[in-house]
Amino acid sequence: MALISPAQDTSTSDAEALADACGVTEVTYTCEKVFEWTENEFLAAAADWLLDRPIRIIFIVVLAWIVSKVLQRVVSRFVKTIATSPTDERFKALRERGPGRLLIEETERVRAEARAETIGLVLRSIVVAAVWTVASFMVLGQLEIDLAPLIAGAGIGGIALGFGAQSIVKDFLSGLFMLIEDQYGVGDIIDIGDATGTVEKVSLRSTTIRDVFGTVWHIPNGEILRVGNYSQLWSRALIDVEVSYDTDLELAQGVIQRVADDLWDDPEWGGDELMERPEVWGIQALAASSIAIRLVVKTEPSQQWAVERELRFRLKNALDEAGIEIPFPQQTVWFRDQGDHPMAPPPDPATVPVAEIAEAHDDEASV
């Protein structure tokens, strides 16, 4: 049987008292020093709770605040880069064309700022939430609260929320990437398959479109599989002018080109709606009743329909003055020759002699 000396017994009792006052797993510096000075468990534990733990909690809060501010600044720079760099590259050539493009540049700048603000708001919110969540768990750990049940409960709740909100997460991610890639924005005219119209509102959850009939469509971003944008950077007016087969094609193309050039020289159109001189590309199709001649005009965004309507009006008047026919569907009908009385009705079987009917029946049977 081993003997325990009084010194060892005293040190063992002191260690047990220190563990009772300051905890078994982690003994803080403040608690240990106060216990050494006073040899009072209550004072040591009180000093630990009133001095050491608040200092560490304050340190965690201050560190979380600094980290969140730094990450928010990083996010702001990142969002500004992805929002403005593609615009600068795409509009470099347009800005070099002169002061007439300044309005487009200003519109695109406002749009880029709106995109950056939306993306930055979302990413900053995510960063702040993540940092303060981690800081909250660290503070609870300092208060000696068992985090295992909280983490387990949060994990189970996250899994349940993930299964129940898959469509919302899909809409959120689709909207975020849509904004980053600048697929469309407020004021654009787009075709998403189910609806075509002007974009009135864009959020991370859905896109609001008003079509030509005034109907407002609310489409979740996750359900948008493809997007056709009619008004990004520039548009194109395309008209196929149909003439009859007996028309002088060189004359017709000359008249069409003259009308297009007059529109280009018109100050109300050439300086605002049109971006390049119109071109007649030539014969587009040989249809059943007509020959199609294609005319194309590069226009400002969303101005192609107004240009097409004006061109059709001028083309109709010019073709009429030149005596060029805009054909309508035509069809040729052939009638068979049925003798002297082609339209005479067939004879009544009741008036035909029985012998002739029997003879005709025998002839069919022999065949």
C-alpha positions in Angstrom: 0.0 0.0 0.0 1.5 3.3 -1.2 1.9 6.1 1.3 0.7 9.7 0.4 2.7 12.5 1.8 1.0 15.6 3.3 2.5 17.7 0.4 1.0 15.5 -2.3 -2.3 15.4 -0.4 -2.3 19.2 -0.3 -1.5 19.6 -4.0 -4.2 17.1 -4.9 -6.8 19.0 -2.8 -5.7 22.3 -4.3 -6.1 20.9 -7.9 -9.5 19.6 -7.1 -10.5 22.9 -5.6 -9.1 24.7 -8.7 -11.1 22.3 -11.0 -14.2 23.0 -9.0 -13.8 26.7 -9.3 -12.5 27.1 -12.8 -13.6 23.9 -14.6 -12.0 20.7 -15.5 -11.4 21.0 -19.2 -10.1 24.6 -19.5 -8.7 26.7 -16.6 -8.5 30.4 -17.5 -5.7 32.6 -16.5 -7.9 35.0 -14.5 -9.6 32.2 -12.5 -6.4 30.5 -11.7 -4.6 33.7 -10.5 -7.6 34.8 -8.4 -7.8 31.4 -6.8 -4.1 31.5 -6.1 -4.4 34.9 -4.5 -7.6 34.3 -2.5 -7.9 30.5 -2.3 -11.7 31.1 -2.6 -13.6 29.1 -5.2 -16.5 31.5 -5.4 -14.3 34.6 -6.0 -12.3 32.7 -8.6 -15.4 31.5 -10.5 -16.9 35.0 -10.2 -13.8 36.6 -11.6 -13.9 34.1 -14.5 -17.5 35.0 -15.4 -17.2 38.7 -14.8 -13.8 39.4 -16.3 -12.3 36.7 -18.5 -15.4 35.5 -20.3 -16.8 39.0 -21.1 -13.4 40.0 -22.5 -13.3 36.9 -24.7 -16.9 37.5 -25.9 -16.2 41.1 -26.6 -13.1 40.0 -28.6 -15.2 37.6 -30.6 -17.8 40.2 -31.4 -15.2 42.8 -32.4 -13.4 40.3 -34.6 -16.6 39.2 -36.3 -17.5 42.9 -37.0 -14.0 43.5 -38.5 -14.2 40.3 -40.6 -17.7 41.2 -41.8 -16.7 44.7 -42.8 -13.6 43.4 -44.7 -15.7 40.7 -46.5 -18.3 43.3 -47.4 -15.7 45.5 -49.0 -14.3 42.5 -50.9 -17.8 41.7 -52.1 -18.4 45.3 -53.2 -15.2 45.3 -55.3 -16.0 41.9 -56.8 -19.5 42.9 -57.7 -18.4 46.2 -59.2 -15.9 44.3 -61.4 -18.3 41.8 -62.7 -21.0 44.4 -63.3 -18.9 46.9 -65.2 -16.1 45.0 -67.0 -18.4 43.2 -69.6 -20.2 46.5 -70.3 -17.0 48.4 -71.0 -15.8 45.8 -73.5 -19.1 45.6 -75.3 -19.7 49.3 -75.5 -16.1 50.3 -76.4 -16.8 50.4 -80.1 -20.1 52.2 -79.7 -18.5 55.0 -77.6 -15.9 55.5 -80.3 -18.6 56.3 -82.8 -19.3 59.8 -81.4 -21.5 61.7 -79.1 -24.7 60.1 -80.5 -23.9 57.0 -78.4 -23.6 58.8 -75.1 -27.3 58.2 -74.3 -26.8 54.4 -74.8 -23.7 54.5 -72.6 -25.6 56.4 -69.8 -28.5 53.9 -70.0 -26.1 51.0 -69.7 -24.2 52.6 -66.8 -27.5 53.0 -64.9 -28.4 49.4 -65.6 -25.0 48.2 -64.5 -25.2 50.2 -61.3 -28.7 48.6 -60.6 -27.3 45.1 -61.2 -24.3 45.8 -58.9 -26.5 47.1 -56.2 -28.8 44.0 -56.3 -26.0 41.5 -56.5 -24.0 43.2 -53.8 -27.0 43.4 -51.4 -27.5 39.6 -51.7 -23.9 38.6 -51.4 -23.3 41.0 -48.5 -26.3 39.6 -46.7 -25.0 36.1 -47.1 -21.5 37.0 -45.9 -22.9 38.9 -42.8 -25.2 36.1 -41.9 -22.4 33.5 -42.2 -19.9 35.5 -40.1 -22.4 36.3 -37.3 -23.7 32.7 -37.2 -20.2 31.4 -36.5 -19.6 34.2 -34.0 -22.9 33.3 -32.2 -21.8 29.7 -31.8 -18.4 30.8 -30.5 -20.1 33.1 -27.9 -22.4 30.2 -26.8 -19.4 28.1 -26.4 -17.8 30.7 -24.1 -21.0 30.5 -22.0 -20.5 26.7 -21.6 -23.7 25.9 -23.5 -23.7 22.5 -25.1 -23.7 23.1 -28.9 -24.2 19.5 -30.0 -28.0 19.6 -29.7 -28.1 23.0 -31.4 -25.9 21.9 -34.3 -27.9 18.6 -34.7 -31.2 20.5 -34.7 -29.9 23.0 -37.2 -28.7 20.3 -39.4 -32.0 18.5 -39.3 -33.9 21.7 -39.9 -31.6 22.6 -42.8 -32.2 19.2 -44.5 -36.0 19.6 -44.1 -35.9 23.1 -45.4 -33.7 22.1 -48.3 -36.2 19.4 -49.4 -39.2 21.7 -48.9 -37.7 24.7 -50.6 -35.9 23.3 -53.6 -37.8 25.4 -56.0 -37.1 28.6 -54.0 -33.4 27.8 -53.9 -33.5 27.1 -57.7 -35.2 30.4 -58.3 -32.7 32.2 -56.1 -29.6 30.7 -57.8 -31.0 31.2 -61.3 -31.8 34.9 -60.5 -28.4 35.4 -59.1 -26.6 34.0 -62.2 -29.0 35.9 -64.4 -28.0 39.2 -62.8 -24.3 38.4 -62.9 -24.4 37.4 -66.6 -26.6 40.4 -67.4 -29.0 38.3 -69.5 -31.7 41.0 -69.4 -32.8 44.0 -67.3 -35.7 46.3 -66.6 -36.9 47.8 -69.9 -35.6 45.0 -72.1 -38.0 43.2 -74.5 -37.5 39.5 -74.1 -39.0 36.2 -75.2 -38.9 33.4 -72.6 -41.2 31.0 -74.4 -44.3 31.3 -72.3 -44.5 35.1 -72.6 -43.0 37.9 -74.6 -42.9 41.5 -73.5 -41.2 44.3 -71.7 -39.4 43.5 -68.4 -40.9 45.6 -65.6 -39.2 44.1 -62.5 -36.3 41.7 -61.9 -35.7 40.1 -58.5 -33.9 37.0 -57.3 -37.2 35.2 -57.0 -39.0 36.0 -60.2 -39.2 38.2 -63.3 -42.2 40.4 -64.1 -43.1 40.9 -67.8 -45.9 42.9 -69.5 -46.8 41.7 -72.9 -48.2 43.7 -75.9 -51.8 43.1 -74.7 -51.0 44.6 -71.3 -51.0 41.3 -69.4 -48.5 41.1 -66.6 -46.7 37.8 -66.3 -44.8 36.7 -63.1 -42.3 34.0 -64.0 -40.2 32.2 -61.4 -36.5 32.5 -62.4 -36.0 28.8 -62.0 -38.6 28.0 -64.7 -36.9 30.2 -67.3 -35.0 27.7 -69.5 -34.0 30.1 -72.3 -34.2 33.8 -73.0 -34.3 35.8 -76.2 -33.5 39.5 -75.7 -34.7 41.8 -78.5 -33.2 44.9 -77.1 -29.6 44.3 -76.0 -26.9 46.5 -77.6 -28.6 46.7 -81.0 -31.5 45.3 -83.0 -32.3 44.6 -86.6 -35.4 45.4 -88.7 -35.9 42.7 -91.3 -38.5 43.0 -94.2 -39.1 40.5 -97.0 -40.7 42.5 -99.9 -42.6 40.1 -102.2 -43.0 40.9 -105.9 -44.6 39.0 -108.8 -42.6 36.7 -111.1 -42.9 39.1 -114.1 -41.3 42.0 -112.2 -38.0 43.4 -113.2 -35.9 42.4 -110.2 -33.2 45.0 -110.7 -35.8 47.7 -110.8 -37.5 46.3 -107.7 -34.3 46.2 -105.7 -33.4 49.7 -106.8 -36.7 51.0 -105.6 -36.4 49.2 -102.3 -32.8 50.6 -101.8 -33.9 54.1 -102.7 -36.7 54.0 -100.1 -34.3 52.7 -97.4 -31.8 55.4 -98.3 -34.4 58.1 -98.0 -35.2 56.8 -94.5 -31.5 56.9 -93.6 -31.2 60.5 -94.8 -34.4 61.5 -92.9 -33.2 63.4 -89.8 -36.1 62.0 -87.7 -35.0 58.4 -88.4 -31.4 58.2 -89.5 -29.9 60.1 -86.6 -31.9 58.4 -83.9 -33.4 55.0 -84.7 -31.0 53.7 -87.4 -27.4 52.8 -86.5 -26.2 51.8 -90.0 -27.2 52.5 -93.6 -29.9 49.9 -94.7 -28.9 47.1 -97.1 -30.8 45.1 -99.7 -29.4 41.6 -99.4 -31.2 40.3 -102.5 -33.5 37.4 -103.4 -34.5 35.6 -100.3 -37.0 33.0 -101.5 -38.8 31.8 -104.7 -42.3 31.2 -103.4 -45.4 29.8 -105.1 -46.8 33.1 -106.1 -44.0 35.6 -105.5 -40.3 36.4 -105.2 -39.1 37.7 -101.8 -36.4 40.5 -101.7 -34.9 41.0 -98.2 -34.1 44.4 -96.7 -32.3 44.7 -93.4 -31.6 47.7 -91.2 -29.5 47.8 -88.0 -31.4 49.9 -85.4 -31.1 51.1 -81.9 -32.3 48.6 -79.2 -36.1 48.0 -79.3 -36.6 50.3 -82.3 -36.8 47.6 -85.0 -40.6 47.4 -85.0 -41.1 51.1 -85.5 -38.6 51.1 -88.3 -40.3 48.1 -90.0 -43.7 49.9 -89.9 -42.3 53.1 -91.4 -40.5 51.1 -94.1 -43.6 49.1 -95.0 -45.6 52.3 -95.4 -43.0 53.9 -97.6 -42.4 50.8 -99.6 -46.0 50.3 -100.4 -46.3 53.9 -101.8 -43.0 53.6 -103.8 -43.9 50.2 -105.3 -47.3 51.5 -106.4 -45.7 54.6 -108.0 -43.2 52.3 -109.9 -46.0 50.0 -111.1 -44.5 47.0 -109.3 -47.2 44.6 -108.1 -47.2 43.1 -104.7 -48.8 39.7 -105.6 -51.5 37.8 -103.8 -51.9 34.0 -103.8 -52.9 32.7 -107.2 -54.2 29.4 -108.4 -54.8 27.9 -111.8 -57.9 25.6 -112.2 -58.2 23.0 -115.1 -61.6 21.6 -116.3 -61.8 18.2 -118.1 -63.6 18.1 -121.5 -66.8 15.9 -121.2 -68.1 16.2 -124.7 -71.0 18.3 -126.0 -72.7 18.4 -122.6 -69.9 18.4 -120.1 -72.3 19.4 -117.3 -75.2 17.0 -118.2 -76.3 14.9 -115.3 -76.0 11.0 -115.5 -79.1 9.1 -116.7 -81.7 7.8 -114.3 -81.3 4.0 -113.8 -85.1 3.7 -113.8 -85.3 4.9 -117.5 -82.6 2.5 -118.8 -84.0 -0.7 -120.4 -83.6 -3.9 -118.3 -81.7 -5.7 -121.2 -79.0 -3.0 -121.2 -78.6 -3.3 -117.5 -78.3 -7.1 -117.6 -75.8 -6.8 -120.5 -73.7 -4.4 -118.6 -73.8 -6.7 -115.6 -72.7 -9.7 -117.7 -69.8 -7.7 -119.1 -68.6 -6.7 -115.6 -68.8 -10.4 -114.5 -66.8 -11.6 -117.5 -64.1 -9.1 -116.7 
